[in-house]
Amino acid sequence: MGGQGTVSLDSSGLGTYDVTWASRAEDPNGRTSPEELIAAAHSTCFSMALSHGLAGAGTPPEKVDTKADVTFQPGEGITGIHLTVRASVPGLSAADFEQAAQNAKENCPVSKALTGTKITLDAALV
């Protein structure tokens, strides 16, 4: 509970980040947590899968903005992930966008790795 450590992003060389229990369960205070790293990976993977799917369907997005909120409960672990995506996709209906977003949520590699975790989605065009 009082320990500390670091995590490094070796393949990209983007740096080393402090990790503590407090950053996980209380206030981050300039440190990261496994849950924050999962949220970053999930939102990035989802955005890439959505963009790829939209482009492949002939409706490439102008912009995709995704946020992942990971819920962590001490003693239980990760209890859910909520993805929020807002995108600008000319010529695409809201229904078709929702379908594309659901497909990306179900099929991006990080979502697949997190099978067993409840993943919810709020998707809208802007």
Buried (B, 14 or more C-beta within 10 A) or exposed (E): EEEEEEBEEEEEEEEEBBBBBBBBBEEBEEBBBBBBBBBBBBBBBBBBBBBEBBEEBEBBBEEBEBBBBBBBEEEEEBEEBBBBBBBEBEEBEEEBBBBBBEBBBEEBEBBEEBEEBEBEBEBEBE
